[in-house]
Amino acid sequence: MVYIYAFLAFALIALILAAIYKPLGDYMYNVFTSDKDLFFEKWIYKIIGVDSKKGQTWKAYLRGVLGFSLMSVLFLYLLQRIQHWLPFNMGFDNVPGPLAFNTAASFVTNTNWQSYSPDVTLGYTVQFAGLAVQNFVSAAVGIAVAIALVRGFAWRKSETIGNFWVDLTRATMRLLMPIAIVMGIILIALGVTQNFADWIHVTTIAGNEQTIMQGPVASQEVIKELGTNGGGFFNANSSHPYENPNMWTNLIEILLMLCIPVALTRTTGRMVGNIKQGYALLGAMVVLFGISFLCVVTAESFSSDPITNLTGGSMEGKENRFGIVWSGLFGTTSTSTSTGAVNSMHDSYTALGGMMYMLNMMLGEVSPGGVGAGLYGILVMAIVTVFIAGLMVGRTPEYLGKKIGPREMKMASLYFLVMPITVVAGVALSFAVPFARQSIFDTSLNNSGNHGFSEVVYAFTSAANNNGSAFAGITADTPWLDTMLGLAVLLGRFLPIALVIALAGSLAKQDIVPETSGTMKTDNRLFVFLLVFVIFIISALTFFPTLALGPLAEGLEGLVA
Amino acid sequence: MSLNLRSYWAGFKAVIVFTIIVIVYTFFMTGVGQLGMPDKANGSMITNAQGEVVGSSLIGQSFVDSKGEALPQYFQSRPSAASNPDLDEDNVNYWAAASSGTNKGHQDEDLIKSVTDLREAIAEREGVSVKDVPADATTSSSSGLDPHISPAYAAIQVKRVAKERNLTEEQVENLVKKNTTHRGLGFVGEDVVNVVTLNLALDELK
């Protein structure tokens, strides 16, 4: 029975996404290939002081990304440090230094890991003038980098890969802003709050005291999902009834997370002149997503973990209005994109259900991944796939008409090494370094044994993949975790971006190799299968030992007990 | 890579420009909400017969006394992990300024114990067998503010509430039905009963 509901839920999402795939993908194609600037964009370029008609080399493009991001971190850090003197601070004090650094790094990198608890830390101003701004622009940076990589494939003998400031501005103003305004208004109409009111103190029906937080939630909620950011206005994130009051807002939020990453495959297909290439990438994404969702629903419905056994259903940490299926779909979406929003507490999932969420991130978040980040992630994996296939048949690998030489392969390999090394090193150090170990055991862990270990693994996986969801029982606001997770989000964001932009530069310089009978097809089912296989093998080999110590051991314990 | 001050300066100006744009966006959205849909934008607050604001239809409440004992004339909510951080011991929970789940894993011994105890307590309170206590009755929600219970949990409470209020079970069942939301299109979301509006409606019968 639960599978029927799960199938219908999956089918509904797929159907709606299929309907917007072409219009949204084509719209993005036009946004990033048009040579016209709109009038307000001209003002923006004038203020920033950039020539929108001038292309940038990959080095200049990367300097733009890094310059903008560094300034964003400093600005957001500063804003939190002076919160006490800002309007609408709701009585909260300045955010302490390490926490402010962690939060600034986290939001600028599109991670939205929350070491802070919003309910007791942040007033309205830091949220809408700091966090929400990064929700827009960090998403735009991701899209810009992905588009630059696609240009690397599509352009021939070019020294330039586009203009970062133009891509950033267009992604924000032509793509994210209009969708956010329309869908944000719909969210308000469905019950998401949007005000600057004081918190409301009431005497409840039964005569108890209750304080109810308010705030400009809808404007932030919509971009948090659309930009695959995920940082909740409230501590409970999208399970809080003011962020996600009912089944329809839940459906909309799932669609918002998926629409851009999915439709970007169409944009890619259009830019490289073969929409079937986009379908192939999408195919791999759908397969990975579908299998993962199926596993979560199965684990949550038929687990023999003690609590599920005892109560007759895995409802701990889930809201009644979403139940297992729509919590599972939201969680799968959130961890498969780089959103990290939650409408249920992942920490309280069954061992194997929670493991699937970790695995979604460990795959490198490519199914379909964050806005932009998912696309460049899967393009790199496609390069690795053609390389492996090329080795087997003894031919120089090519992808989308470009030769994959030693330089390209080096960058692709470094790309997929960054995340696992960050995760495994972070976890290992947390348990090996004596003072870190003490801080983890004394303060951070909310659960003991294998599940406690999983909390740390989840934290580093989430940070290095710029996801931002958590096994949220963990107390991450300690000097050790604030610093290490802050570093992990920065490494996990900017090293891959630097490699991708360098890759774009070296691909753009090449001429396009004409397709011959010996060229491996990359727009058919065989390639989809290979791509899924490579993505899975790479992360399974890397992370199996880690998972064995955490969720797998915990799940087995449940079976035995 | 050479230090390039120009890109930092451009980056700084871009941060300021986009900050201003997003502030304007936030105020625009607030304006639309406040002018077009003030009830929704202001938190879907609900009032009792005397016109006093008693909460929000979206935010759960607990129907217990200050010691945490269930008030028998009300339908009971799920357990909640949202407790007032200013109190040493919060028996009421559903503190909507500290939303939270328990974040306990399925092997957690404290959780297993509290769930076991609660199941027995509920079975005794409602006069049903332990097997008939539904999963949501003994588990905490994700937000700690879940305003809903499952129709199954509502069903086992009807008898007690009717008896306490000298109503027929049919009267109470009708109110439960009125406060039930069904799955959209037959499969979107879950069937749920809003405890907050249900209990308010019960109070207003008098």
Interface residues (C-beta under 8 A of the other chain):
Chain A: I4 Y5 L8 A9 L12 I44 I47 I48 G49 V50 K59 A60 L62 R63 G64 L66 G67 F68 S69 L70 M71 S72 F75 S117 D119 V120 F128 A129 G130 A132 V133 F136 V137 W165 L168 T172 M173 M177 A180 I181 G184 I185 I188 A189 L190 G191 V192 T193 Q194 N195 F196 A197 W199 I200 V202 T203 T204 I205 A206 N208 E209 Q210 T211 I212 M213 Q214 P216 A218 S219 Q220 F234 N235 A236 S239 H240 P241 Y242 P245 N246 M247 W248 N250 L251 S303 D305 P306 I307 T308 L310 T311 G312 G313 S314 M315 E316 G317 K318 E319 N320 R321 F322 G323 W326 S327 V342 N343 S344 M345 D347 S348 Y349 T350 A351 G354 N446 N447 S448 G449 N450 H451 S454 F471 A472 G473 E554 E557 G558 A561
Chain B: M1 N4 S7 Y8 W9 A10 G11 F12 K13 A14 V15 I16 V17 F18 T19 I21 V22 I23 Y25 T26 F28 M29 T30 V32 G33 Q34 G36 M37 K40 A41 N42 G43 S44 M45 N48 E52 V53 V54 G55 S56 L58 I59 G60 Q61 S62 F63 V64 D65 S66 L71 Y74 R78 A82 N84 P85 V92 Y94 W95 A96 A97 A98 S99 S100 G101 T102 N103 K104 G105 H106 Q107 D108 L111 I112 V115 T116 R119 V133 P134 A135 D136 T138 T139 S140 S141 S142 S143 G144 L145 D146 P147 H148 I149 S150 T181 R183 G184 L185 F187 V188 G189 E190 V192 V196 N199 L200 D203
